[in-house]
């Protein structure tokens, strides 16, 4: 009797599977995907259009605009239920508005029951504020938490200022590299690049410069002794232990004298920290009669690059190029570049900079929409991302 019961149950289950389809087919069935642009600024949607053209899809229908009181409003004009949603957000000069646009659009897709919400953020804002400085805060960590809370389930970005920023997220982060495109530009567009030398404008940029030099089989030079950024050296007025005012009487208790509060325990002598002294600016490496190629991840305030170009010119470099992934080029950067010894500044289109290019013909653009579109395709299809990281080491 037990065997007969099992046989009947199996027969019933078989008919049910035939009626409704196999469980395997139901599990692997994939929904579609949509690509949206979170930018209200038309100049910032150029990268999104390039990506959708490569993918062969239309840009999702959404309206993003600012109310008269500067509040951001997002309206999704099509259904996103059960689909993979890719939100492309390029960062314009109005960084805070761009962040709010991304957060609100992600939350709108989340409340509309999207299956996955992937943020495509080629330049991650606030990435320079990824370390504790003085009495500041790690704003990059705060932004990472906000994005996850808004509903993003995955992040695609490019050349984070510090790779450790990936640890701020509790969602997957794919940190793509722009170096293959910049290396290709050097080989195709710089004549006699075999006579070039890769330059790091500070010791902190030496690892990136070394990666370029090894791939191009070129020499390496490092500029040492430049003026450090204010966040590293500027005194903030703190004292250890803190200064204490005159003795105060509180609740009938008298505090010890000031001099007793400011001395260490008896028998303890703390070693004095020697103050920093910036050495004279030197170039470690021979740049005489060579093409100097300065590489970095972000070019925003160009004063350091202009000063480095002047030093390289004095040391005999006859052409100077600057290669960077993200061209913020804020304030009067285009004018300073135009008047400097720099021959050409090459950046990618992770950030829109058409206005800056009109002000300075020395600025050139490399398109990276190819790798971003391929990352979107692979994530949606569940394919491995390792193909996009070929020959990339931990130090790159």
C-alpha positions as CSV (number, residue, x, y, z in Angstrom):
1,X,0.0,0.0,0.0
2,X,2.7,2.6,0.7
3,X,4.3,1.9,-2.7
4,X,0.9,2.4,-4.4
5,X,0.4,5.7,-2.6
6,X,3.9,7.0,-3.6
7,X,3.2,6.0,-7.2
8,X,-0.1,7.9,-7.3
9,X,1.5,11.0,-5.8
10,X,4.3,10.9,-8.4
11,X,1.8,10.5,-11.2
12,X,-0.2,13.5,-10.0
13,X,3.0,15.6,-9.6
14,X,4.0,14.6,-13.1
15,X,0.8,15.9,-14.6
16,X,1.0,19.1,-12.6
17,X,4.6,19.7,-13.9
18,X,3.4,19.1,-17.5
19,X,0.5,21.5,-17.0
20,X,2.5,24.4,-15.6
21,X,6.0,23.9,-17.0
22,X,9.1,22.4,-15.3
23,X,10.4,24.1,-12.1
24,X,13.8,24.5,-13.7
25,X,12.4,26.5,-16.6
26,X,10.5,28.7,-14.2
27,X,13.6,29.5,-12.1
28,X,15.9,30.4,-14.9
29,X,13.5,32.6,-16.8
30,X,14.9,36.1,-17.0
31,X,13.0,39.4,-17.2
32,X,14.1,42.3,-19.3
33,X,16.2,45.3,-18.4
34,X,15.9,49.0,-18.7
35,X,18.6,51.7,-18.9
36,X,17.7,55.1,-17.4
37,X,19.6,58.3,-17.1
38,X,19.2,60.1,-13.8
39,X,20.5,63.4,-15.1
40,X,18.2,66.4,-15.5
41,X,21.0,68.2,-17.3
42,X,20.9,67.4,-21.0
43,X,24.7,67.8,-21.3
44,X,25.2,64.9,-18.9
45,X,23.0,62.4,-20.9
46,X,25.6,62.0,-23.7
47,X,27.3,59.1,-22.1
48,X,23.9,57.3,-21.4
49,X,23.0,57.7,-25.1
50,X,26.3,56.2,-26.2
51,X,25.8,53.2,-23.9
52,X,22.3,52.5,-25.0
53,X,23.4,52.7,-28.7
54,X,26.0,50.1,-28.1
55,X,23.5,47.9,-26.2
56,X,20.9,48.3,-29.0
57,X,18.2,49.5,-26.6
58,X,16.3,52.7,-26.1
59,X,16.9,55.0,-23.1
60,X,14.2,54.5,-20.5
61,X,11.5,57.0,-20.3
62,X,11.8,59.1,-17.2
63,X,11.5,62.8,-16.3
64,X,14.0,64.3,-13.9
65,X,13.7,68.0,-13.1
66,X,14.1,70.6,-10.4
67,X,11.2,72.3,-8.7
68,X,11.3,76.1,-8.4
69,X,12.5,75.6,-4.7
70,X,15.3,73.3,-6.0
71,X,13.7,70.1,-4.9
72,X,14.4,67.2,-7.2
73,X,11.4,65.3,-8.7
74,X,11.6,62.0,-10.6
75,X,8.8,60.4,-12.6
76,X,9.3,57.0,-14.1
77,X,7.2,56.8,-17.3
78,X,7.2,53.0,-17.9
79,X,6.8,49.8,-15.9
80,X,10.0,48.5,-14.2
81,X,8.4,45.7,-12.2
82,X,10.5,42.5,-12.1
83,X,13.2,44.0,-14.3
84,X,16.9,44.8,-14.0
85,X,17.2,48.6,-13.9
86,X,20.5,50.3,-14.7
87,X,20.7,54.0,-13.7
88,X,23.5,55.9,-15.4
89,X,24.5,59.0,-13.5
90,X,27.3,61.2,-14.6
91,X,28.4,63.9,-12.1
92,X,28.2,67.5,-13.3
93,X,29.4,70.6,-11.4
94,X,26.3,70.5,-9.2
95,X,27.4,67.4,-7.4
96,X,24.8,67.5,-4.6
97,X,21.9,67.7,-7.1
98,X,23.3,64.7,-9.1
99,X,23.5,62.7,-5.9
100,X,19.9,63.5,-5.0
101,X,18.7,62.6,-8.5
102,X,20.4,59.2,-8.2
103,X,19.0,58.5,-4.8
104,X,15.4,59.5,-5.7
105,X,15.4,57.5,-9.0
106,X,16.8,54.4,-7.2
107,X,14.1,54.7,-4.5
108,X,11.4,55.2,-7.2
109,X,12.5,52.0,-8.9
110,X,12.6,50.2,-5.6
111,X,9.1,51.1,-4.6
112,X,8.0,50.1,-8.1
113,X,9.1,46.5,-7.5
114,X,12.2,46.5,-9.8
115,X,14.1,43.2,-9.4
116,X,17.6,44.6,-9.3
117,X,18.7,48.3,-9.4
118,X,22.3,48.8,-10.6
119,X,23.9,52.2,-10.4
120,X,26.4,53.1,-13.2
121,X,28.4,55.9,-11.6
122,X,31.6,56.2,-13.7
123,X,33.0,59.0,-11.4
124,X,32.0,58.3,-7.8
125,X,31.5,61.6,-6.0
126,X,33.0,62.5,-2.7
127,X,35.7,59.9,-3.3
128,X,38.4,62.2,-2.2
129,X,36.8,62.4,1.3
130,X,37.5,58.7,2.0
131,X,39.8,59.2,4.9
132,X,39.5,60.8,8.3
133,X,41.1,64.3,8.2
134,X,41.4,66.5,11.3
135,X,37.9,66.9,12.7
136,X,36.1,65.9,9.5
137,X,34.3,62.7,8.6
138,X,34.4,60.0,6.0
139,X,31.8,61.4,3.7
140,X,32.4,58.7,1.1
141,X,31.2,56.0,3.6
142,X,28.1,58.0,4.3
143,X,27.2,58.2,0.6
144,X,27.8,54.5,0.2
145,X,25.3,53.8,3.0
146,X,22.8,56.2,1.4
147,X,22.9,54.5,-2.0
148,X,22.4,51.1,-0.5
149,X,19.5,52.3,1.7
150,X,17.9,54.0,-1.4
151,X,17.6,50.6,-3.1
152,X,20.7,50.1,-5.2
153,X,21.8,46.4,-5.3
154,X,25.0,46.8,-7.3
155,X,27.4,49.6,-8.3
156,X,29.5,49.9,-11.5
157,X,32.1,52.6,-11.3
158,X,35.5,53.4,-12.7
159,X,38.9,54.1,-11.2
160,X,38.0,54.9,-7.6
161,X,40.2,57.4,-6.0
162,X,41.2,54.7,-3.4
163,X,40.4,51.1,-4.1
164,X,39.6,50.7,-0.4
165,X,36.3,52.6,-1.0
166,X,34.8,49.3,-2.2
167,X,34.9,48.2,1.5
168,X,32.4,51.0,2.4
169,X,29.6,49.1,0.5
170,X,27.6,46.1,1.7
171,X,26.6,45.6,-2.0
172,X,28.8,44.4,-4.9
173,X,31.0,47.0,-6.5
174,X,32.7,46.6,-9.9
175,X,35.6,49.1,-10.1
176,X,36.4,49.1,-13.9
177,X,39.7,50.5,-15.3
178,X,40.1,53.2,-17.9
179,X,43.9,52.6,-18.3
180,X,43.5,50.3,-21.4
181,X,41.8,53.2,-23.3
182,X,44.4,55.7,-22.2
183,X,47.2,53.3,-23.1
184,X,45.7,52.8,-26.5
185,X,45.5,56.6,-27.0
186,X,49.2,56.9,-26.1
187,X,50.2,54.3,-28.7
188,X,47.9,55.6,-31.4
189,X,48.0,59.4,-31.0
190,X,51.4,60.3,-29.5
191,X,54.1,60.2,-32.2
192,X,57.4,58.7,-31.1
193,X,55.9,57.5,-27.8
194,X,58.8,55.1,-27.5
195,X,60.9,58.2,-26.5
196,X,58.5,59.0,-23.7
197,X,58.8,58.6,-20.0
198,X,55.9,58.1,-17.5
199,X,55.9,60.7,-14.7
200,X,54.2,60.6,-11.3
201,X,53.6,64.1,-10.1
202,X,53.9,62.9,-6.5
203,X,55.2,59.8,-4.7
204,X,51.6,58.9,-4.0
205,X,50.9,58.5,-7.7
206,X,54.0,56.3,-8.3
207,X,52.0,53.0,-8.3
208,X,49.7,54.1,-11.1
209,X,52.6,55.5,-13.1
210,X,54.6,52.3,-12.6
211,X,51.7,50.3,-14.1
212,X,51.6,52.5,-17.2
213,X,55.4,52.4,-17.5
214,X,55.5,48.6,-17.3
215,X,52.8,48.1,-19.9
216,X,54.3,50.5,-22.4
217,X,57.9,49.3,-21.6
218,X,58.9,52.9,-20.8
219,X,61.0,54.5,-18.1
220,X,59.5,56.0,-14.9
221,X,60.2,59.4,-13.2
222,X,58.8,60.8,-9.9
223,X,58.5,64.4,-8.9
224,X,59.3,64.8,-5.2
225,X,59.1,67.8,-3.0
226,X,56.0,69.5,-4.3
227,X,53.8,71.5,-2.0
228,X,51.5,69.2,-0.1
229,X,47.7,69.6,0.0
230,X,46.4,71.6,2.9
231,X,44.4,68.6,4.3
232,X,47.7,66.9,5.1
233,X,49.8,69.7,6.6
234,X,47.6,72.6,7.7
235,X,47.5,73.1,11.5
236,X,44.0,72.9,12.8
237,X,44.6,74.6,16.2
238,X,44.3,71.4,18.3
239,X,46.4,70.9,21.3
240,X,47.1,67.6,23.2
241,X,46.1,67.7,25.9
242,X,43.6,70.5,25.2
243,X,44.1,73.9,26.8
244,X,42.1,74.3,30.0
245,X,40.8,77.6,31.2
246,X,41.2,78.9,34.8
247,X,40.1,76.7,37.6
248,X,36.4,76.5,38.1
249,X,34.3,75.5,41.1
250,X,31.5,73.1,40.4
251,X,29.3,71.2,42.9
252,X,31.7,72.2,45.6
253,X,34.7,70.5,44.0
254,X,37.8,72.5,42.8
255,X,39.6,71.3,39.7
256,X,43.4,70.8,39.9
257,X,45.6,73.6,38.6
258,X,46.0,73.9,34.9
259,X,49.7,72.9,34.9
260,X,48.8,69.6,36.6
261,X,46.2,68.8,33.9
262,X,48.6,69.4,31.0
263,X,51.6,67.3,32.1
264,X,51.9,63.5,31.6
265,X,52.0,61.1,34.5
266,X,55.3,61.2,36.5
267,X,58.1,59.3,34.9
268,X,56.6,59.3,31.4
269,X,58.3,61.3,28.7
270,X,56.6,61.2,25.3
271,X,59.0,61.5,22.3
272,X,58.6,64.7,20.4
273,X,57.4,64.4,16.8
274,X,59.8,66.1,14.4
275,X,58.1,68.8,12.3
276,X,58.0,68.2,8.5
277,X,60.3,70.2,6.2
278,X,59.5,70.0,2.5
279,X,62.6,69.1,0.5
280,X,63.4,71.2,-2.6
281,X,61.5,70.0,-5.7
282,X,63.5,67.3,-7.5
283,X,62.8,64.9,-10.4
284,X,63.9,61.4,-9.8
285,X,64.6,60.2,-13.3
286,X,66.0,61.6,-16.5
287,X,63.4,63.5,-18.6
288,X,65.9,65.4,-20.8
289,X,65.0,65.2,-24.5
290,X,62.0,63.0,-23.7
291,X,58.2,63.2,-23.9
292,X,56.9,63.4,-20.4
293,X,53.5,61.8,-19.7
294,X,52.0,62.6,-16.3
295,X,49.3,60.1,-15.2
296,X,46.7,60.4,-12.5
297,X,43.1,59.4,-11.7
298,X,41.5,62.8,-11.2
299,X,42.4,66.2,-12.7
300,X,40.4,69.0,-10.9
301,X,42.6,71.7,-9.5
302,X,45.3,71.9,-12.1
303,X,47.9,74.0,-10.1
304,X,49.9,70.9,-9.2
305,X,49.9,69.7,-12.9
306,X,51.0,73.1,-14.1
307,X,53.8,73.3,-11.6
308,X,54.9,69.8,-12.5
309,X,54.9,70.7,-16.2
310,X,57.1,73.8,-15.5
311,X,59.7,71.6,-13.6
312,X,59.7,69.0,-16.4
313,X,60.2,71.7,-19.0
314,X,63.2,73.1,-17.0
315,X,64.7,69.6,-16.9
316,X,64.6,69.2,-20.7
317,X,61.3,67.5,-21.5
318,X,60.2,68.8,-24.9
319,X,56.5,67.7,-24.8
320,X,54.3,67.2,-21.8
321,X,51.0,65.3,-21.7
322,X,48.6,64.7,-18.8
323,X,46.5,61.6,-18.8
324,X,43.7,61.2,-16.2
325,X,40.5,59.2,-16.0
326,X,38.2,61.9,-14.5
327,X,38.4,65.4,-15.9
328,X,36.6,67.6,-13.4
329,X,38.5,70.7,-14.5
330,X,36.8,73.0,-12.1
331,X,36.9,76.8,-11.9
332,X,39.6,78.4,-14.2
333,X,41.3,75.1,-15.0
334,X,40.9,75.4,-18.8
335,X,42.5,78.8,-18.9
336,X,45.4,77.7,-16.7
337,X,46.0,74.7,-19.0
338,X,45.9,76.8,-22.1
339,X,48.6,79.2,-20.7
340,X,50.8,76.4,-19.3
341,X,53.6,74.3,-20.7
342,X,51.3,71.3,-21.0
343,X,50.8,70.3,-24.6
344,X,47.7,68.1,-24.2
345,X,45.4,66.9,-21.4
346,X,43.6,63.6,-22.2
347,X,40.6,62.6,-20.1
348,X,37.7,60.1,-20.5
349,X,34.1,61.0,-20.8
350,X,33.1,59.8,-17.3
351,X,32.4,63.5,-16.6
352,X,30.9,65.9,-19.2
353,X,33.4,68.6,-20.1
354,X,32.3,70.0,-23.4
355,X,32.3,73.6,-22.1
356,X,35.9,73.2,-20.9
357,X,37.0,71.9,-24.3
358,X,35.6,75.0,-26.0
359,X,37.7,77.1,-23.6
360,X,40.8,75.0,-24.1
361,X,41.6,73.1,-27.3
362,X,44.4,71.2,-25.5
363,X,41.7,69.0,-23.8
364,X,41.1,65.7,-25.6
365,X,38.5,63.1,-24.8
366,X,38.6,59.3,-24.8
367,X,35.3,57.3,-25.0
368,X,34.9,54.6,-22.4
369,X,31.2,53.7,-23.1
370,X,32.3,50.4,-24.6
371,X,33.5,48.9,-21.3
372,X,30.5,50.3,-19.4
373,X,28.0,48.8,-21.9
374,X,29.8,45.5,-21.8
375,X,29.6,45.5,-18.0
376,X,25.8,46.2,-18.1
377,X,25.3,43.3,-20.6
378,X,27.3,40.8,-18.6
379,X,25.6,41.7,-15.3
380,X,22.2,41.3,-16.8
381,X,23.0,38.0,-18.4
382,X,24.8,36.7,-15.3
383,X,28.1,36.3,-17.1
384,X,31.6,36.6,-15.5
385,X,33.1,40.0,-15.1
386,X,36.7,38.7,-15.1
387,X,37.0,39.4,-18.9
388,X,36.9,43.1,-18.1
389,X,39.8,42.8,-15.6
390,X,42.3,40.9,-17.8
391,X,46.0,41.5,-16.8
392,X,44.9,43.8,-14.0
393,X,46.8,43.3,-10.7
394,X,45.9,44.3,-7.2
395,X,48.3,47.4,-7.4
396,X,46.7,48.7,-10.6
